[in-house]
Amino acid sequence: MLVLAIDTATKIGSVGIYSREKGIVGEITINGSLNHSETIMTSIDYLFKITKIEIEKIDLIVTSVGPGSFTGIRIGVGVAKGLAYSLKKPIVGINELDLIASLNGKRDETNKIISLIDARKERVYYCEYERTNDGDLKRNTEYLDGELGNILEEYKDIKTLYLGDGSIIYREKIKEIVKENASFYDKSLSIPRSSALAELGLEKKTENIMLLEPFYISKTQAEREKQQKNKENIK
């Protein structure tokens, strides 16, 4: 079974072809200055070219639905739905915070896991997880957003593993507040790739393509301004 996985929820974009039987067939991961809209289709086209696989051979399409970059999420979900519709293939949407938490592939001394996605200006999207005694990943909180400093104050006395681009960008701040209770993976292991997305997607039920939508936690700047304007008009 072949899976096409697309992740454009953060600044790092990743597309890959994954085989249930063989594992990674091909993968392209880019952390560059170009927008995902400028690279996503080129990356997908090149991926099929270098793997010599015909796109019609894909059995399942998996995409990250967010949270993260508003524009990036829309692009990734839009491309995934377009391909699934045109190719008549099933589709699965995965929450980016769940994907990040899944990078902790085994139970270790640090049982508490925090997925962090940078939302700029020391704000993050985050969620708390833990590994059960059976090794399963359990989500303990809703998908949230907030000021990083306030979040860290809640966890400074708890041994916690921090994952995601937020754990890289704000590593020094996390160390400053949480100190010895904070642990991290290497930077290369803290960022999800499309191959991990594909593996997670294979465990999920397929979804109705018409109902699959981007997942946002906070409002866009335009939405906040509109909401504020409506409040002022009411006054």
C-alpha positions as CSV (number, residue, x, y, z in Angstrom):
1,M,0.0,0.0,0.0
2,L,1.4,3.4,-1.0
3,V,0.7,6.6,0.9
4,L,1.3,10.2,-0.3
5,A,1.8,12.4,2.8
6,I,1.7,16.2,2.7
7,D,2.7,18.5,5.7
8,T,2.8,22.2,5.2
9,A,1.5,23.2,8.7
10,T,4.7,24.9,9.7
11,K,7.6,26.7,8.0
12,I,9.1,23.3,7.3
13,G,7.3,21.6,4.4
14,S,7.5,17.9,3.8
15,V,6.1,15.6,1.1
16,G,6.7,11.9,0.9
17,I,5.7,8.5,-0.5
18,Y,5.5,5.8,2.1
19,S,5.0,2.0,1.6
20,R,3.3,0.0,4.4
21,E,5.5,-2.9,3.4
22,K,8.8,-1.2,2.7
23,G,8.8,2.0,4.6
24,I,10.0,5.3,3.1
25,V,10.1,5.3,-0.7
26,G,10.9,8.9,-1.1
27,E,10.8,12.2,0.9
28,I,11.5,15.9,0.3
29,T,11.7,18.2,3.4
30,I,12.4,21.9,2.9
31,N,13.0,24.7,5.4
32,G,13.4,27.6,3.1
33,S,12.4,31.2,2.4
34,L,9.8,30.4,-0.3
35,N,6.1,30.0,0.6
36,H,4.6,26.5,0.4
37,S,2.5,27.7,-2.5
38,E,5.7,28.1,-4.5
39,T,7.2,24.7,-3.7
40,I,4.5,22.2,-2.9
41,M,3.5,21.1,-6.4
42,T,7.1,21.2,-7.6
43,S,8.1,19.0,-4.7
44,I,5.3,16.5,-5.4
45,D,6.1,16.4,-9.1
46,Y,9.8,15.8,-8.5
47,L,9.1,13.2,-5.8
48,F,7.2,11.1,-8.3
49,K,9.8,11.7,-10.9
50,I,12.8,10.5,-8.8
51,T,10.9,7.5,-7.3
52,K,9.6,6.5,-10.7
53,I,6.2,5.9,-9.3
54,E,3.0,6.9,-11.1
55,I,0.7,9.0,-9.1
56,E,-2.2,6.7,-9.9
57,K,-0.5,4.0,-7.9
58,I,-1.1,5.9,-4.7
59,D,-3.6,4.2,-2.4
60,L,-4.1,6.8,0.3
61,I,-3.4,10.5,0.8
62,V,-2.6,11.8,4.3
63,T,-2.3,15.5,5.2
64,S,-1.7,17.6,8.3
65,V,-4.7,19.8,9.0
66,G,-3.0,22.1,11.5
67,P,-2.7,24.0,13.8
68,G,0.2,26.1,12.5
69,S,0.5,28.5,9.6
70,F,-2.9,29.6,8.4
71,T,-1.7,29.9,4.9
72,G,0.4,26.8,5.0
73,I,-2.5,24.7,6.3
74,R,-4.9,25.9,3.7
75,I,-2.4,25.1,0.9
76,G,-1.6,21.6,2.2
77,V,-5.2,20.6,2.8
78,G,-6.3,22.1,-0.5
79,V,-3.7,20.2,-2.5
80,A,-4.4,17.0,-0.6
81,K,-8.1,17.2,-1.2
82,G,-7.7,18.2,-4.8
83,L,-5.5,15.2,-5.5
84,A,-7.7,12.8,-3.5
85,Y,-10.8,14.0,-5.4
86,S,-9.2,13.9,-8.9
87,L,-7.6,10.5,-8.3
88,K,-10.6,9.1,-6.4
89,K,-8.4,8.1,-3.4
90,P,-9.3,8.0,0.3
91,I,-7.9,10.8,2.5
92,V,-6.9,11.1,6.2
93,G,-6.3,14.3,8.1
94,I,-3.9,14.4,11.1
95,N,-3.5,17.0,13.7
96,E,0.0,18.5,13.6
97,L,0.4,18.4,17.4
98,D,-0.5,14.7,17.5
99,L,2.1,14.2,14.8
100,I,4.8,16.0,16.8
101,A,4.0,14.0,19.9
102,S,4.3,10.7,18.0
103,L,8.0,11.5,17.5
104,N,8.4,10.1,21.0
105,G,8.3,6.6,19.8
106,K,9.0,4.8,23.0
107,R,8.4,5.1,26.7
108,D,11.4,6.6,28.6
109,E,12.1,8.4,31.9
110,T,10.4,11.6,30.7
111,N,6.8,10.4,30.5
112,K,5.2,13.8,30.0
113,I,5.3,15.2,26.4
114,I,4.5,18.7,25.2
115,S,4.1,19.4,21.5
116,L,5.0,23.0,20.7
117,I,4.4,24.9,17.4
118,D,5.7,28.4,17.1
119,A,3.0,31.0,16.6
120,R,5.5,33.9,16.7
121,K,6.3,36.5,19.4
122,E,6.6,33.8,22.0
123,R,3.1,32.4,21.5
124,V,2.7,28.7,20.7
125,Y,0.2,26.1,19.8
126,Y,0.6,23.2,22.3
127,C,-0.8,20.1,23.7
128,E,0.1,17.7,26.6
129,Y,0.6,13.9,26.1
130,E,2.0,10.9,27.9
131,R,3.0,7.4,27.2
132,T,0.8,4.8,28.9
133,N,2.2,1.6,30.5
134,D,1.3,-0.1,27.3
135,G,3.4,2.4,25.3
136,D,0.3,4.0,23.7
137,L,0.3,7.8,23.2
138,K,-2.4,9.5,25.3
139,R,-3.5,13.1,24.9
140,N,-4.2,14.8,28.2
141,T,-5.4,18.2,27.1
142,E,-7.3,20.0,24.4
143,Y,-5.4,21.6,21.5
144,L,-4.4,25.0,22.9
145,D,-2.6,28.2,22.2
146,G,-1.0,30.7,24.6
147,E,2.0,32.7,25.8
148,L,5.0,30.4,26.2
149,G,6.1,31.9,29.5
150,N,2.7,31.2,31.1
151,I,2.6,27.7,29.8
152,L,6.1,26.9,31.1
153,E,5.2,28.1,34.6
154,E,2.6,25.3,34.8
155,Y,5.2,22.7,33.9
156,K,8.4,24.0,35.5
157,D,8.2,21.4,38.4
158,I,7.4,18.5,36.0
159,K,9.9,16.5,34.0
160,T,8.7,17.0,30.5
161,L,10.0,16.3,27.0
162,Y,9.5,19.3,24.6
163,L,9.1,18.6,20.8
164,G,8.3,20.6,17.7
165,D,9.7,23.7,16.2
166,G,8.7,25.7,19.3
167,S,11.1,23.5,21.3
168,I,13.9,24.6,18.9
169,I,13.2,28.3,18.5
170,Y,12.5,28.8,22.2
171,R,14.9,26.2,23.7
172,E,16.9,28.7,25.7
173,K,13.8,30.3,27.2
174,I,12.5,26.8,28.1
175,K,15.8,26.0,29.8
176,E,15.7,29.3,31.7
177,I,12.3,28.7,33.2
178,V,12.0,24.9,33.5
179,K,15.7,24.2,34.0
180,E,16.6,20.5,34.7
181,N,13.0,19.4,34.3
182,A,13.1,20.1,30.6
183,S,14.4,17.6,28.1
184,F,14.7,17.7,24.3
185,Y,15.5,15.6,21.3
186,D,18.1,16.6,18.7
187,K,16.8,19.3,16.4
188,S,16.7,16.9,13.5
189,L,14.5,14.6,15.6
190,S,12.2,17.3,16.9
191,I,10.6,18.2,13.6
192,P,7.9,15.9,12.0
193,R,8.4,14.7,8.4
194,S,6.0,13.3,5.9
195,S,7.1,9.7,6.5
196,A,6.0,10.0,10.2
197,L,2.8,11.6,9.0
198,A,2.2,8.7,6.6
199,E,2.7,6.1,9.3
200,L,0.3,7.8,11.6
201,G,-2.3,8.1,8.8
202,L,-2.2,4.4,8.2
203,E,-3.5,3.9,11.7
204,K,-6.5,6.2,11.2
205,K,-9.9,5.8,9.6
206,T,-10.4,7.5,6.2
207,E,-12.5,10.6,6.2
208,N,-15.2,12.2,4.1
209,I,-13.3,14.5,1.7
210,M,-16.1,17.1,1.7
211,L,-15.9,17.4,5.5
212,L,-12.2,17.5,5.9
213,E,-11.2,21.1,6.8
214,P,-8.1,22.9,8.2
215,F,-7.9,23.0,12.0
216,Y,-7.3,26.4,13.5
217,I,-7.0,27.2,17.2
218,S,-6.6,31.0,17.2
219,K,-8.3,33.5,14.8
220,T,-6.4,35.1,11.9
221,Q,-5.4,38.7,12.2
222,A,-8.2,39.6,9.7
223,E,-10.7,37.7,11.8
224,R,-9.6,39.4,15.0
225,E,-9.9,42.9,13.3
226,K,-13.3,42.0,12.0
227,Q,-14.5,40.9,15.4
228,Q,-13.1,44.1,17.0
229,K,-14.8,46.2,14.4
230,N,-18.1,44.5,15.0
231,K,-17.8,45.1,18.8
232,E,-17.2,48.8,18.1
233,N,-20.2,49.0,15.8
234,I,-22.4,47.5,18.4
235,K,-21.3,50.3,20.8
